[in-house]
Amino acid sequence: MRHIFSFQTSVCNSKANTLQYLIASLFQRRHNSIMVEPFLENRISKDYINTLPPIRFCGRIELINHPDQVRKATRHLRRHRVLGFDTESRPAFKKGESYPISLIQLATPDTVYLFHLAHIDIDDRLARILSSKRIKKVGIALNNDLEKLNELRPMKTAGFVDLSRLAAEKGIVQQGARSLAARYLHQRLIKSSQRTNWARPELSEKQKFYAATDAWICLELYALILADRRVYPPPPDMEIPLDRNGSAPPA
């Protein structure tokens, strides 16, 4: 009988999160297993995900919408070697439409900074973090994000870690944030604000919480994906569609 280990994430307590990492890592070393749907370890159904409790970042959210705020934010961010990363753009509803990045999120374990590009530019201080090899920026499906960053400000981005690529290397079919949160944290990431208007001059509280959680969850997942030593073989007779880079699309 395969062992299944269940744990709940305390999103408001960084010490609890650290303990979670240690417990998960020790369990995986002993049992070489990770908690997923028992009937199909490679995939997780939407119905299963919808039964899980929701997860939300409960730390400090700093909205950076004035140039004077950038100095303090980037000074704090430079103290960390690993940051959660994400961006938000105005949604496109027609084929061929594309909009520039409206928000850049950078997360530490207890604080998420939301750089609101409706009011500020990517200045030298922020660009140095985005191009730093020393500071890892951990995100999901990063190709489009990095292309759009360079459209806003040409720079040599460096130090980015793509969790979807790490998941694909293990053989995990669903590589999106929602599926990875369900697989590794056993909680449900709520995506209802994803397609709201991020180009607005003022963001709603719901948008702020959504944006902060999306960046912070990458930081949470990074340690757990690295600790997972399993390789997930694809289910029999299952064809996995690949994108132009040879990777399975996020789910």
Residue frames as qw, qx, qy, qz and C-alpha x, y, z in Angstrom:
[[0.000, 0.889, 0.459, 0.000, 0.00, 0.00, 0.00],
 [0.408, 0.466, -0.030, 0.785, 1.35, 3.38, -0.97],
 [0.316, -0.509, -0.466, 0.651, 1.79, 5.82, 1.89],
 [0.101, 0.725, 0.323, 0.600, -0.08, 9.12, 1.58],
 [0.389, -0.307, -0.403, 0.770, 0.98, 12.02, 3.77],
 [0.001, 0.807, 0.443, 0.391, -1.41, 14.91, 4.32],
 [0.374, -0.344, -0.300, 0.807, -0.49, 18.34, 5.63],
 [0.110, 0.907, 0.395, 0.097, -2.10, 21.77, 5.69],
 [0.468, 0.312, -0.061, 0.825, -0.24, 24.98, 4.94],
 [0.238, -0.798, -0.374, 0.408, -0.39, 27.79, 7.47],
 [0.482, 0.610, 0.220, 0.590, -0.11, 30.70, 5.07],
 [0.177, -0.924, -0.013, -0.338, 0.02, 33.26, 7.87],
 [0.661, -0.683, 0.307, 0.051, 2.97, 31.77, 9.72],
 [0.495, 0.705, -0.506, -0.038, 6.39, 31.66, 8.08],
 [0.249, -0.456, 0.826, -0.219, 7.73, 29.34, 10.80],
 [0.770, 0.157, 0.539, -0.303, 4.95, 26.88, 10.03],
 [0.726, 0.650, -0.140, -0.176, 5.89, 27.03, 6.35],
 [0.159, 0.666, -0.723, 0.092, 9.53, 26.28, 7.16],
 [0.507, -0.196, 0.787, -0.292, 8.44, 23.33, 9.29],
 [0.821, 0.416, 0.232, -0.314, 6.27, 22.16, 6.40],
 [0.516, 0.701, -0.483, -0.095, 9.31, 22.15, 4.10],
 [0.088, -0.499, 0.838, -0.205, 11.30, 20.05, 6.56],
 [0.662, 0.041, 0.655, -0.361, 8.49, 17.55, 7.17],
 [0.787, 0.547, 0.027, -0.284, 7.75, 17.18, 3.46],
 [0.374, 0.693, -0.616, -0.017, 11.42, 16.71, 2.63],
 [0.272, -0.355, 0.856, -0.260, 11.95, 14.09, 5.35],
 [0.753, 0.216, 0.494, -0.377, 8.81, 12.23, 4.33],
 [0.716, 0.631, -0.196, -0.224, 9.83, 12.15, 0.70],
 [0.167, 0.614, -0.768, 0.064, 13.29, 10.83, 1.53],
 [0.409, -0.178, 0.835, -0.322, 11.80, 8.03, 3.59],
 [0.629, 0.348, 0.646, -0.255, 8.84, 7.06, 1.44],
 [0.194, -0.112, 0.623, 0.749, 9.82, 8.47, -1.97],
 [0.055, 0.600, 0.769, 0.213, 6.26, 9.73, -2.35],
 [0.051, 0.017, 0.087, -0.995, 4.30, 12.96, -2.65],
 [0.301, 0.426, 0.741, -0.423, 0.63, 13.41, -1.87],
 [0.265, 0.145, -0.439, -0.846, -1.52, 13.52, -5.02],
 [0.819, 0.050, -0.011, -0.571, -4.68, 11.89, -6.23],
 [0.590, -0.333, 0.735, -0.023, -4.12, 8.20, -5.43],
 [0.804, 0.353, 0.476, -0.047, -5.47, 6.93, -8.77],
 [0.669, 0.616, 0.145, 0.390, -3.27, 8.92, -11.16],
 [0.552, -0.596, -0.047, 0.582, -0.08, 10.50, -9.90],
 [0.429, 0.096, 0.358, 0.824, 0.75, 12.27, -13.14],
 [0.117, -0.443, -0.356, -0.815, -2.47, 14.28, -13.37],
 [0.004, 0.304, 0.673, -0.674, -4.82, 16.00, -10.92],
 [0.054, 0.583, 0.704, 0.403, -8.45, 16.53, -11.92],
 [0.099, -0.411, -0.007, -0.906, -10.27, 19.85, -11.64],
 [0.687, -0.516, -0.356, -0.368, -12.94, 18.14, -9.54],
 [0.773, -0.271, -0.386, 0.425, -10.28, 17.04, -7.07],
 [0.324, 0.189, -0.156, 0.914, -8.72, 20.51, -6.93],
 [0.321, -0.503, -0.193, -0.779, -12.12, 22.06, -6.23],
 [0.754, -0.506, -0.416, -0.055, -12.45, 19.94, -3.07],
 [0.632, -0.027, -0.349, 0.691, -9.29, 21.46, -1.57],
 [0.237, -0.838, -0.315, 0.376, -9.29, 24.40, 0.87],
 [0.407, 0.862, 0.031, 0.301, -8.31, 27.77, -0.63],
 [0.679, -0.289, -0.089, 0.668, -4.90, 29.28, -0.06],
 [0.170, 0.921, 0.130, 0.326, -4.12, 33.00, 0.19],
 [0.507, 0.250, -0.345, 0.749, -1.10, 35.04, 1.16],
 [0.436, -0.815, -0.382, -0.031, -1.58, 36.57, 4.61],
 [0.594, -0.257, -0.107, 0.755, 1.62, 38.55, 4.94],
 [0.025, -0.716, -0.077, 0.693, 2.36, 42.18, 4.16],
 [0.550, 0.552, 0.485, 0.396, 1.46, 43.57, 0.72],
 [0.206, -0.612, 0.047, 0.762, 3.27, 46.73, -0.38],
 [0.535, 0.729, 0.395, 0.160, 1.84, 48.56, -3.39],
 [0.429, -0.384, 0.210, 0.790, 4.66, 50.50, -5.04],
 [0.368, 0.742, 0.510, 0.231, 3.07, 53.31, -7.06],
 [0.015, 0.996, -0.083, -0.013, 5.49, 56.19, -6.52],
 [0.662, 0.548, -0.391, 0.329, 9.20, 56.44, -7.46],
 [0.168, -0.665, 0.521, -0.509, 10.13, 57.31, -3.88],
 [0.853, -0.274, 0.306, -0.321, 8.88, 53.90, -2.71],
 [0.882, 0.384, -0.271, 0.022, 11.10, 51.95, -5.09],
 [0.234, 0.639, -0.618, 0.394, 14.31, 52.59, -3.15],
 [0.499, -0.374, 0.610, -0.489, 13.04, 51.08, 0.10],
 [0.931, 0.133, 0.157, -0.302, 11.41, 48.12, -1.66],
 [0.783, 0.504, -0.346, 0.111, 14.44, 47.19, -3.75],
 [0.006, 0.622, -0.658, 0.425, 16.76, 47.57, -0.77],
 [0.699, -0.222, 0.537, -0.417, 14.71, 44.99, 1.13],
 [0.929, 0.322, 0.021, -0.180, 14.47, 42.68, -1.87],
 [0.508, 0.661, -0.527, 0.163, 18.26, 42.70, -2.41],
 [0.351, -0.523, 0.682, -0.370, 18.72, 41.10, 1.02],
 [0.845, 0.041, 0.463, -0.263, 17.12, 37.89, -0.25],
 [0.178, -0.360, 0.806, 0.436, 18.68, 35.25, -2.48],
 [0.038, 0.284, 0.899, 0.330, 15.36, 33.78, -3.70],
 [0.313, 0.238, 0.201, -0.897, 12.22, 35.74, -4.61],
 [0.434, 0.476, 0.765, -0.010, 8.81, 34.71, -5.89],
 [0.005, -0.295, 0.336, 0.894, 8.03, 36.38, -9.22],
 [0.343, 0.544, 0.757, 0.115, 5.00, 37.04, -11.39],
 [0.018, 0.120, -0.175, -0.977, 3.52, 39.71, -13.63],
 [0.334, 0.593, 0.695, -0.234, 0.00, 40.77, -14.58],
 [0.061, -0.057, 0.430, 0.899, -1.22, 42.35, -17.81],
 [0.555, 0.273, 0.132, -0.774, -4.52, 43.62, -19.11],
 [0.600, 0.119, 0.790, 0.033, -6.33, 40.54, -20.49],
 [0.221, 0.298, -0.534, -0.760, -6.72, 40.15, -24.24],
 [0.620, 0.253, 0.629, -0.394, -10.05, 38.79, -25.50],
 [0.716, 0.649, -0.013, -0.256, -9.37, 38.91, -29.24],
 [0.900, 0.067, 0.218, 0.372, -6.95, 36.87, -31.29],
 [0.568, 0.493, 0.040, 0.658, -3.72, 38.75, -31.90],
 [0.241, -0.890, 0.018, -0.386, -4.27, 41.23, -29.05],
 [0.743, -0.136, -0.396, 0.521, -1.49, 41.73, -26.54],
 [0.200, -0.935, -0.033, -0.291, -0.96, 44.28, -23.79],
 [0.355, 0.532, -0.572, 0.513, 2.16, 45.33, -21.88],
 [0.520, -0.271, -0.702, 0.404, 2.84, 44.30, -18.30],
 [0.262, -0.775, -0.154, -0.554, 0.88, 46.37, -15.81],
 [0.625, -0.690, 0.257, -0.258, 2.19, 44.89, -12.57],
 [0.587, 0.366, -0.682, 0.237, 5.40, 43.19, -11.43],
 [0.756, -0.595, 0.048, -0.268, 5.21, 41.13, -8.24],
 [0.491, 0.411, -0.679, 0.360, 8.29, 40.18, -6.20],
 [0.767, -0.544, -0.130, -0.314, 7.79, 38.13, -3.04],
 [0.111, 0.424, -0.796, 0.418, 9.81, 37.35, 0.06],
 [0.289, -0.228, -0.922, 0.117, 8.45, 34.83, 2.59],
 [0.121, -0.563, -0.649, 0.498, 6.56, 37.53, 4.50],
 [0.144, 0.692, 0.071, -0.704, 6.19, 40.51, 2.14],
 [0.550, 0.415, 0.587, 0.425, 5.08, 40.91, -1.47],
 [0.045, -0.530, 0.083, 0.843, 5.90, 44.07, -3.40],
 [0.503, 0.626, 0.585, 0.116, 3.54, 45.05, -6.20],
 [0.225, -0.337, 0.254, 0.878, 5.27, 47.41, -8.65],
 [0.410, 0.700, 0.545, -0.211, 2.35, 49.22, -10.31],
 [0.452, -0.029, 0.425, 0.783, 3.60, 50.25, -13.75],
 [0.109, 0.812, 0.492, 0.294, 0.66, 52.55, -14.36],
 [0.258, -0.965, -0.039, -0.003, 2.46, 54.98, -12.04],
 [0.405, -0.724, 0.489, 0.271, 6.17, 54.03, -12.15],
 [0.674, 0.583, -0.430, -0.142, 8.74, 52.79, -14.65],
 [0.950, -0.154, -0.059, 0.267, 11.23, 49.94, -14.39],
 [0.005, 0.951, -0.301, 0.066, 14.07, 52.09, -13.07],
 [0.429, 0.566, -0.681, 0.178, 17.74, 51.11, -12.62],
 [0.322, -0.364, 0.732, -0.477, 17.18, 49.75, -9.09],
 [0.831, 0.129, 0.371, -0.394, 14.41, 47.39, -10.14],
 [0.754, 0.567, -0.308, -0.121, 16.24, 46.45, -13.35],
 [0.109, 0.587, -0.770, 0.227, 19.32, 45.41, -11.33],
 [0.585, -0.134, 0.699, -0.389, 17.22, 42.88, -9.41],
 [0.842, 0.404, 0.182, -0.307, 15.63, 41.54, -12.59],
 [0.670, 0.639, -0.374, 0.051, 19.06, 41.13, -14.21],
 [0.280, -0.664, 0.649, -0.243, 20.89, 39.80, -11.14],
 [0.691, 0.166, -0.701, -0.065, 22.35, 36.29, -11.35],
 [0.122, 0.185, -0.772, 0.596, 22.81, 36.29, -7.57],
 [0.451, 0.116, 0.485, -0.740, 19.10, 36.75, -6.82],
 [0.046, 0.182, 0.934, 0.305, 16.90, 33.92, -8.06],
 [0.478, 0.136, 0.087, -0.863, 13.45, 34.93, -9.29],
 [0.157, 0.085, 0.984, 0.031, 11.15, 31.92, -9.19],
 [0.514, 0.283, 0.063, -0.808, 8.04, 31.91, -11.38],
 [0.598, 0.227, 0.768, -0.030, 5.86, 29.78, -13.65],
 [0.554, 0.601, 0.499, 0.288, 5.78, 29.75, -17.48],
 [0.295, -0.716, -0.010, 0.633, 8.20, 32.66, -17.71],
 [0.491, 0.162, 0.498, 0.696, 8.89, 32.97, -21.44],
 [0.081, 0.766, 0.460, 0.442, 6.10, 35.45, -22.15],
 [0.410, -0.875, -0.159, 0.203, 6.83, 37.43, -18.97],
 [0.565, -0.430, 0.268, 0.651, 10.49, 37.87, -19.87],
 [0.368, 0.390, 0.515, 0.669, 9.68, 38.89, -23.46],
 [0.096, -0.872, -0.391, -0.279, 7.25, 41.54, -22.22],
 [0.525, -0.740, -0.026, 0.420, 9.75, 42.82, -19.63],
 [0.510, -0.166, 0.378, 0.755, 12.27, 43.44, -22.38],
 [0.181, 0.649, 0.514, 0.531, 9.64, 45.27, -24.42],
 [0.297, -0.925, -0.239, -0.001, 9.18, 47.69, -21.50],
 [0.177, -0.894, 0.404, 0.083, 12.88, 48.04, -20.81],
 [0.825, 0.405, -0.382, 0.098, 15.59, 46.26, -22.79],
 [0.355, -0.695, 0.581, -0.231, 17.82, 44.43, -20.33],
 [0.516, 0.254, -0.818, -0.015, 19.66, 41.16, -19.91],
 [0.759, -0.434, 0.123, -0.470, 17.36, 39.32, -17.52],
 [0.490, 0.310, -0.790, 0.199, 19.10, 36.66, -15.45],
 [0.068, -0.155, 0.786, -0.595, 18.59, 34.46, -12.42],
 [0.690, -0.016, 0.009, -0.724, 15.08, 33.29, -13.36],
 [0.123, -0.079, 0.987, -0.069, 13.90, 29.80, -12.39],
 [0.586, -0.011, -0.336, -0.737, 10.85, 28.40, -14.21],
 [0.498, -0.140, 0.753, -0.406, 8.89, 26.00, -12.00],
 [0.835, 0.370, 0.112, -0.390, 6.89, 24.73, -14.99],
 [0.569, 0.587, -0.575, -0.028, 10.15, 23.61, -16.59],
 [0.120, -0.385, 0.845, -0.352, 11.26, 21.87, -13.37],
 [0.701, 0.096, 0.515, -0.483, 7.88, 20.11, -13.21],
 [0.788, 0.507, -0.187, -0.296, 8.10, 19.06, -16.87],
 [0.295, 0.566, -0.763, 0.097, 11.54, 17.56, -16.27],
 [0.352, -0.173, 0.826, -0.405, 9.97, 15.31, -13.62],
 [0.081, -0.183, -0.911, -0.361, 7.27, 14.20, -16.07],
 [0.152, 0.506, 0.614, -0.587, 4.45, 16.17, -14.46],
 [0.269, 0.499, 0.646, 0.511, 1.87, 16.94, -17.14],
 [0.115, -0.904, -0.339, -0.234, 0.08, 19.86, -15.45],
 [0.606, 0.015, -0.201, 0.769, 2.61, 22.57, -14.76],
 [0.087, -0.699, -0.157, -0.692, 0.44, 25.60, -13.91],
 [0.044, -0.369, 0.543, -0.753, 0.35, 27.28, -10.52],
 [0.722, -0.223, 0.102, -0.647, -3.10, 25.92, -9.61],
 [0.941, 0.053, -0.323, -0.091, -2.17, 22.31, -10.33],
 [0.538, 0.327, -0.578, 0.519, 1.23, 22.54, -8.65],
 [0.279, -0.392, 0.422, -0.768, -0.33, 24.13, -5.54],
 [0.874, -0.158, -0.015, -0.458, -2.79, 21.26, -5.36],
 [0.871, 0.200, -0.429, 0.133, -0.07, 18.65, -5.85],
 [0.532, 0.246, -0.520, 0.621, 2.50, 20.00, -3.40],
 [0.096, -0.213, 0.421, -0.876, 0.54, 22.14, -0.94],
 [0.127, -0.394, -0.910, 0.017, -2.77, 20.26, -1.06],
 [0.081, 0.615, 0.394, -0.679, -4.60, 23.57, -1.31],
 [0.437, 0.649, 0.560, 0.273, -6.57, 25.41, -3.99],
 [0.236, -0.241, 0.117, 0.934, -5.23, 28.53, -5.67],
 [0.318, 0.741, 0.533, -0.257, -8.12, 30.84, -6.58],
 [0.386, -0.016, 0.446, 0.807, -7.72, 32.36, -10.06],
 [0.198, 0.762, 0.616, -0.029, -10.96, 34.36, -10.37],
 [0.026, -0.908, -0.010, 0.417, -9.13, 37.72, -10.62],
 [0.610, -0.141, 0.510, 0.590, -6.73, 36.59, -13.34],
 [0.300, 0.410, 0.574, 0.642, -8.69, 38.15, -16.19],
 [0.084, -0.893, -0.353, 0.267, -9.61, 41.43, -14.54],
 [0.422, 0.838, 0.015, 0.345, -8.30, 44.76, -15.83],
 [0.733, -0.392, -0.100, 0.547, -4.75, 45.13, -14.51],
 [0.386, 0.345, 0.155, 0.842, -4.23, 48.35, -16.47],
 [0.280, -0.862, -0.377, -0.191, -6.55, 50.24, -14.11],
 [0.175, 0.665, -0.345, 0.639, -4.91, 53.19, -12.31],
 [0.434, -0.428, 0.548, -0.572, -6.27, 51.84, -9.01],
 [0.436, 0.051, -0.894, -0.090, -6.23, 48.15, -8.11],
 [0.718, -0.480, -0.149, -0.482, -8.94, 46.56, -6.02],
 [0.475, -0.545, 0.633, -0.275, -8.15, 44.77, -2.76],
 [0.929, 0.109, 0.333, -0.121, -9.11, 41.50, -4.43],
 [0.707, 0.663, -0.191, 0.156, -6.61, 42.13, -7.21],
 [0.026, -0.767, 0.566, -0.300, -3.86, 42.92, -4.70],
 [0.704, -0.325, 0.587, -0.232, -4.42, 39.69, -2.77],
 [0.918, 0.357, 0.167, -0.028, -4.56, 37.68, -5.98],
 [0.517, 0.764, -0.321, 0.213, -1.34, 39.22, -7.34],
 [0.249, -0.683, 0.616, -0.303, 0.50, 38.78, -4.04],
 [0.839, -0.142, 0.490, -0.190, -0.55, 35.15, -3.69],
 [0.859, 0.512, -0.007, 0.013, 0.50, 34.32, -7.25],
 [0.357, 0.735, -0.498, 0.291, 4.08, 35.48, -6.64],
 [0.419, -0.544, 0.612, -0.392, 4.36, 34.13, -3.08],
 [0.943, 0.013, 0.249, -0.219, 3.07, 30.68, -4.07],
 [0.744, 0.568, -0.322, 0.139, 6.06, 30.29, -6.40],
 [0.008, 0.640, -0.637, 0.429, 8.38, 30.77, -3.46],
 [0.718, -0.253, 0.496, -0.417, 6.45, 28.16, -1.46],
 [0.947, 0.279, 0.064, -0.149, 6.47, 25.64, -4.30],
 [0.435, 0.735, -0.512, 0.091, 10.16, 26.01, -5.15],
 [0.232, -0.505, 0.778, -0.293, 11.48, 24.24, -2.05],
 [0.770, 0.033, 0.542, -0.336, 8.94, 21.44, -2.34],
 [0.816, 0.555, -0.091, -0.133, 9.58, 20.78, -6.04],
 [0.276, 0.688, -0.652, 0.162, 13.32, 20.66, -5.41],
 [0.406, -0.354, 0.762, -0.360, 12.76, 18.22, -2.53],
 [0.873, 0.224, 0.273, -0.337, 10.60, 15.94, -4.68],
 [0.193, -0.498, 0.777, 0.335, 12.97, 13.29, -6.07],
 [0.657, 0.292, 0.690, -0.084, 10.32, 11.35, -7.96],
 [0.092, 0.207, -0.589, -0.776, 10.04, 11.06, -11.72],
 [0.589, 0.323, 0.492, -0.554, 6.44, 10.85, -12.90],
 [0.224, 0.011, 0.830, 0.511, 6.00, 8.50, -15.89],
 [0.428, 0.085, -0.196, -0.878, 3.24, 9.53, -18.29],
 [0.711, 0.107, 0.552, -0.423, 0.03, 7.47, -18.12],
 [0.450, 0.041, 0.813, 0.367, -0.21, 4.67, -20.74],
 [0.288, 0.508, 0.679, 0.445, -1.38, 5.70, -24.23],
 [0.048, -0.893, -0.310, 0.324, -1.59, 9.36, -23.24],
 [0.530, 0.477, 0.182, 0.677, -0.51, 11.93, -25.80],
 [0.318, -0.713, -0.232, 0.581, 0.86, 15.11, -24.24],
 [0.433, 0.835, 0.187, 0.282, 0.61, 18.22, -26.48],
 [0.610, -0.309, -0.014, 0.730, 3.85, 20.18, -26.60],
 [0.150, 0.935, 0.085, -0.311, 4.38, 23.88, -27.20],
 [0.614, 0.760, -0.183, 0.114, 6.92, 25.33, -29.60],
 [0.061, -0.741, 0.625, -0.239, 9.66, 24.92, -26.97],
 [0.570, 0.125, -0.812, 0.005, 8.93, 21.22, -26.53],
 [0.046, -0.032, 0.744, -0.666, 7.23, 21.65, -23.14],
 [0.130, -0.542, -0.824, -0.103, 3.76, 20.58, -22.09],
 [0.110, -0.594, -0.125, -0.787, 1.41, 23.56, -21.64],
 [0.058, -0.098, 0.663, -0.740, 0.62, 24.72, -18.07],
 [0.368, -0.461, -0.744, -0.314, -2.64, 23.58, -16.52]]
